[in-house]
């Protein structure tokens, strides 16, 4: 099956280099017309230059595709709105949004300043909100849209010295879950990519001997899949070094206590069963947790729910 994106318009943030660049090139190779967004700053968010975005646009055009450059700061909603207006003025629609822009300001939590925490959250989480908000009404009106947030193992599992980055990257998962529910009837599919790639964001993390195994080009096919007409929704696609998997959030079955039984000591005594992974459930909406707990309580108290 060939994934065709002809006539569709994609916005890729942070697309001047690294993963964003290969995402933009891959989408263009499948026929999408691409807004190549990049502030052109350093990885800590400082500086500004249009050169990187213009270079990617030139690559896409040289290969026969269509693209325009944009230098909006995703943390500034006004600039994001202008970027979306540019796409609408140029091509009249927006079908795909890839939220890829990001910065790093790593420090241990003891040394993390409120400013460094806030700036990283502003770019990763608020930047993703800003971009999704700016295209949401357009996609609803079109009855079609594909949005991909960029998460990270630092958010899903934690990583020393990245409390700001990890919090933001887990935050986009919550945003994905809700937008999946709100966008479903409008054919807006919302997913997340948790990539591992050898880029300037990770060049001081990977040993030189394995850096080449994690080429960004090996991740971007996942973005094309999540951008396609048959894309799933509410999935966390994990990709790196040519491998792909799906990360999911599961809840254990748990233990129910009657009002007479419940205590901190009872929880401590039952902890192995509460924490046990033998019976796990993937909830598809927040209310399902309440329903599961209600069923446990009714069963414990002999109430027939029918």
C-alpha positions as CSV (number, residue, x, y, z in Angstrom):
1,X,0.0,0.0,0.0
2,X,1.4,3.4,-1.0
3,X,0.6,6.3,1.3
4,X,-0.3,9.2,-0.9
5,X,-0.4,12.8,0.4
6,X,-0.8,14.6,-2.9
7,X,-2.5,18.0,-2.6
8,X,-2.4,17.8,1.2
9,X,-0.7,20.6,3.2
10,X,1.6,19.8,6.1
11,X,3.1,22.1,8.7
12,X,6.3,20.8,10.3
13,X,7.7,22.8,13.2
14,X,11.4,22.8,14.0
15,X,12.0,21.5,10.4
16,X,15.3,23.2,9.7
17,X,17.5,20.3,10.7
18,X,17.5,17.0,12.5
19,X,14.3,15.1,12.7
20,X,12.2,18.0,11.6
21,X,14.1,18.2,8.3
22,X,13.8,14.5,7.5
23,X,10.1,14.6,8.5
24,X,9.6,17.5,6.0
25,X,11.5,15.8,3.2
26,X,9.7,12.5,3.8
27,X,6.2,14.2,3.7
28,X,7.2,16.1,0.5
29,X,8.4,12.9,-1.1
30,X,4.9,11.5,-0.6
31,X,3.3,14.4,-2.3
32,X,2.6,16.8,0.6
33,X,3.1,20.6,0.2
34,X,5.1,21.6,3.2
35,X,5.4,24.6,5.5
36,X,9.0,24.3,6.8
37,X,8.9,26.1,10.1
38,X,12.1,26.8,12.0
39,X,13.1,29.6,14.4
40,X,16.7,28.9,13.5
41,X,18.0,29.2,17.1
42,X,20.5,27.1,19.0
43,X,19.3,24.0,20.9
44,X,18.8,26.1,24.1
45,X,16.4,28.3,22.3
46,X,18.7,31.3,21.8
47,X,19.3,33.0,18.5
48,X,17.3,33.2,15.2
49,X,18.0,32.6,11.6
50,X,16.0,31.7,8.5
51,X,18.8,29.9,6.7
52,X,18.0,26.4,7.9
53,X,14.4,26.6,6.9
54,X,15.2,28.1,3.5
55,X,17.8,25.3,2.9
56,X,15.2,22.6,3.5
57,X,12.7,24.4,1.2
58,X,15.4,24.4,-1.5
59,X,15.9,20.7,-1.1
60,X,12.2,20.0,-1.4
61,X,11.9,22.2,-4.5
62,X,15.0,20.6,-6.1
63,X,13.2,17.3,-5.8
64,X,10.1,18.6,-7.5
65,X,8.1,19.4,-4.5
66,X,6.3,22.4,-3.1
67,X,7.4,24.2,0.1
68,X,7.6,27.5,1.9
69,X,9.7,28.6,4.8
70,X,8.4,30.1,8.0
71,X,10.3,31.4,11.0
72,X,7.6,31.6,13.6
73,X,8.4,31.0,17.3
74,X,5.9,28.3,18.3
75,X,5.8,29.6,21.8
76,X,4.2,32.8,20.5
77,X,0.5,32.2,19.5
78,X,0.3,35.3,17.4
79,X,3.3,34.2,15.3
80,X,1.8,30.7,15.0
81,X,-1.5,32.1,13.8
82,X,0.4,34.1,11.1
83,X,2.2,30.9,10.0
84,X,-1.2,29.1,9.6
85,X,-2.5,32.1,7.7
86,X,0.5,31.9,5.4
87,X,-0.3,28.2,4.7
88,X,-4.0,29.1,4.0
89,X,-3.1,32.0,1.8
90,X,-0.7,29.9,-0.2
91,X,-2.6,26.6,-0.5
92,X,-6.1,27.1,1.1
93,X,-6.0,24.3,3.6
94,X,-4.0,22.5,6.3
95,X,-4.2,18.7,6.6
96,X,-1.2,17.7,8.6
97,X,0.5,19.2,11.7
98,X,3.8,17.8,12.9
99,X,4.7,19.3,16.3
100,X,8.5,18.8,16.3
101,X,10.1,22.0,17.5
102,X,12.0,21.8,20.7
103,X,14.8,23.0,22.9
104,X,16.9,21.6,25.7
105,X,18.0,23.2,29.0
106,X,19.1,20.2,31.0
107,X,20.0,20.6,34.7
108,X,19.5,18.5,37.8
109,X,16.3,19.5,39.6
110,X,18.4,21.0,42.4
111,X,19.9,23.4,39.9
112,X,16.9,23.9,37.7
113,X,15.7,27.5,37.6
114,X,12.0,28.5,37.1
115,X,13.1,30.3,34.0
116,X,14.7,27.2,32.4
117,X,11.7,25.1,33.4
118,X,9.2,27.5,32.0
119,X,11.0,28.1,28.7
120,X,11.2,24.4,27.9
121,X,7.5,23.9,28.8
122,X,6.6,27.0,26.7
123,X,8.3,25.6,23.6
124,X,7.4,21.9,23.8
125,X,4.0,21.9,25.5
126,X,2.6,25.4,24.9
127,X,4.1,25.4,21.4
128,X,2.3,22.2,20.6
129,X,-0.9,23.7,22.0
130,X,-0.5,26.9,20.0
131,X,0.0,25.0,16.8
132,X,-2.8,22.6,17.3
133,X,-5.2,25.4,18.4
134,X,-4.3,27.4,15.3
135,X,-5.3,24.6,12.9
136,X,-8.1,23.0,14.9
137,X,-11.0,25.0,13.5
138,X,-9.6,24.5,10.0
139,X,-9.4,20.8,10.3
140,X,-12.9,20.6,11.9
141,X,-14.3,22.6,8.9
142,X,-12.5,20.3,6.5
143,X,-13.7,17.2,8.4
144,X,-10.1,16.0,8.1
145,X,-6.8,16.4,9.9
146,X,-3.8,14.6,11.2
147,X,-1.8,15.9,14.2
148,X,1.3,14.4,15.6
149,X,2.9,15.5,18.8
150,X,6.5,14.7,19.7
151,X,6.9,13.0,23.0
152,X,10.0,11.4,24.5
153,X,11.2,8.5,26.6
154,X,12.2,11.3,29.0
155,X,8.6,11.9,29.6
156,X,7.3,8.4,29.4
157,X,10.0,6.9,31.6
158,X,12.1,9.7,33.0
159,X,15.7,10.8,32.4
160,X,18.1,12.4,34.9
161,X,18.5,16.2,34.5
162,X,15.4,16.7,32.3
163,X,12.6,17.5,34.7
164,X,11.5,20.4,32.4
165,X,11.7,18.4,29.2
166,X,10.2,15.3,30.7
167,X,7.2,17.2,32.1
168,X,6.5,18.8,28.8
169,X,6.9,15.6,26.9
170,X,4.4,13.8,29.1
171,X,2.1,16.8,28.9
172,X,1.7,16.4,25.2
173,X,0.4,12.8,25.8
174,X,-2.4,14.2,27.9
175,X,-3.2,16.7,25.2
176,X,-3.1,14.0,22.6
177,X,-5.6,11.9,24.6
178,X,-8.1,14.7,24.9
179,X,-7.8,15.9,21.3
180,X,-8.3,12.3,20.1
181,X,-11.7,12.3,21.9
182,X,-12.7,15.7,20.7
183,X,-11.5,15.3,17.1
184,X,-12.8,11.8,16.4
185,X,-16.1,12.7,14.8
186,X,-14.4,15.3,12.6
187,X,-11.9,12.7,11.2
188,X,-9.1,14.4,13.1
189,X,-6.6,11.7,14.1
190,X,-4.2,12.7,16.9
191,X,-1.0,10.7,17.7
192,X,2.4,11.1,19.3
193,X,5.9,10.0,18.2
194,X,8.5,9.2,20.8
195,X,11.7,9.2,18.7
196,X,15.3,8.3,19.3
197,X,17.6,9.9,16.7
198,X,21.1,11.1,16.4
199,X,20.7,14.8,16.1
200,X,22.2,18.0,17.6
201,X,19.8,17.4,20.5
202,X,21.4,14.1,21.3
203,X,24.9,14.4,20.0
204,X,26.4,14.5,23.6
205,X,24.3,11.5,24.7
206,X,25.1,8.8,22.2
207,X,28.5,7.3,22.0
208,X,30.1,8.0,18.6
209,X,30.2,4.3,17.8
210,X,26.4,4.0,17.8
211,X,25.4,7.6,16.8
212,X,25.1,6.6,13.1
213,X,22.7,3.8,13.9
214,X,20.1,6.4,14.9
215,X,19.9,8.3,11.7
216,X,16.8,10.6,11.7
217,X,15.8,9.2,8.3
218,X,15.1,5.9,10.0
219,X,12.4,7.6,12.1
220,X,10.5,9.8,9.6
221,X,8.7,6.9,7.8
222,X,6.7,6.7,11.1
223,X,5.6,10.3,10.7
224,X,4.4,9.6,7.1
225,X,2.4,6.7,8.4
226,X,0.8,8.8,11.2
227,X,0.1,11.5,8.6
228,X,-1.7,9.2,6.2
229,X,-5.4,8.7,5.5
230,X,-5.4,5.3,7.3
231,X,-3.5,6.5,10.3
232,X,-4.6,5.3,13.7
233,X,-5.4,7.7,16.5
234,X,-4.3,8.0,20.2
235,X,-1.2,6.0,19.7
236,X,2.3,6.6,21.0
237,X,4.6,5.4,18.2
238,X,8.2,4.8,19.5
239,X,10.8,4.8,16.8
240,X,14.6,4.7,16.5
241,X,17.4,2.9,14.6
242,X,14.9,1.3,12.3
243,X,12.7,-0.2,15.0
244,X,9.1,0.8,15.9
245,X,6.9,-0.1,18.8
246,X,3.9,1.3,20.6
247,X,4.0,2.6,24.2
248,X,0.8,2.3,26.2
249,X,-0.5,3.3,29.6
250,X,-2.0,0.4,31.6
251,X,-3.7,0.3,35.0
252,X,-3.6,-2.7,37.3
253,X,-6.9,-4.2,38.3
254,X,-6.4,-3.0,41.9
255,X,-8.1,-4.0,45.2
256,X,-11.4,-2.7,46.6
257,X,-11.9,-2.0,50.3
258,X,-15.2,-1.4,52.1
259,X,-15.5,1.8,54.1
260,X,-14.9,-0.3,57.2
261,X,-11.8,-2.0,55.8
262,X,-10.0,0.9,54.2
263,X,-6.9,2.3,55.9
264,X,-3.3,3.2,55.0
265,X,-2.3,0.0,56.7
266,X,-4.7,-2.0,54.6
267,X,-3.3,-0.4,51.4
268,X,0.2,-1.3,52.6
269,X,-0.7,-4.9,53.3
270,X,-2.4,-5.3,49.9
271,X,0.3,-3.4,48.0
272,X,1.7,-6.5,46.1
273,X,-1.8,-7.1,44.7
274,X,-2.5,-3.4,44.0
275,X,0.9,-3.1,42.2
276,X,0.7,-6.5,40.5
277,X,0.7,-6.6,36.7
278,X,-1.1,-9.8,36.1
279,X,-4.4,-8.1,35.3
280,X,-3.9,-4.8,33.4
281,X,-6.3,-2.7,31.4
282,X,-5.7,0.1,28.9
283,X,-8.3,2.8,29.5
284,X,-9.4,4.6,26.4
285,X,-10.9,7.6,28.3
286,X,-10.6,8.9,31.8
287,X,-14.2,7.9,32.8
288,X,-13.3,4.2,32.2
289,X,-11.2,4.3,35.4
290,X,-14.2,5.4,37.4
291,X,-16.3,2.7,35.8
292,X,-13.7,0.1,36.6
293,X,-13.5,1.1,40.3
294,X,-17.3,1.2,40.4
295,X,-17.5,-2.4,39.2
296,X,-15.0,-3.5,41.8
297,X,-16.9,-1.8,44.6
298,X,-20.2,-3.2,43.4
299,X,-18.8,-6.7,43.2
300,X,-17.3,-6.4,46.7
301,X,-20.6,-5.3,48.2
302,X,-22.7,-7.7,46.3
303,X,-24.5,-5.1,44.2
304,X,-25.8,-6.4,40.8
305,X,-25.1,-3.8,38.1
306,X,-27.0,-5.8,35.5
